[in-house]
Amino acid sequence: MGRIVGMIAIKSYLGMTESTVMDCINHQDLPAEKVKGVWEVDQAAVDRWKNPQPQKKSRSKAAKSKKKKSAATGEKK
């Protein structure tokens, strides 16, 4: 994957209007930068922005401790 250069290419890739793209850049953390007056985005970064992976829920310390204790004593749930 590479760079998407220019607003026309960016809005085409995202399927958005220019004003929506600008709103996403300004208010929704769309990863874009202006280089010598031309908007550019990294395609992989935009794909991650469009499809964020859900955060894995961390088990509580109590649950981890209980699992370790069960394993150490040979107990089953």
Secondary structure, DSSP 8 states (H G I E B T S, - for coil): --EEESHHHHHHHHT--HHHHHHHHHHS---EEEETTEEEEEHHHHHHHHS---------HHHHHHHHHHHHHT---
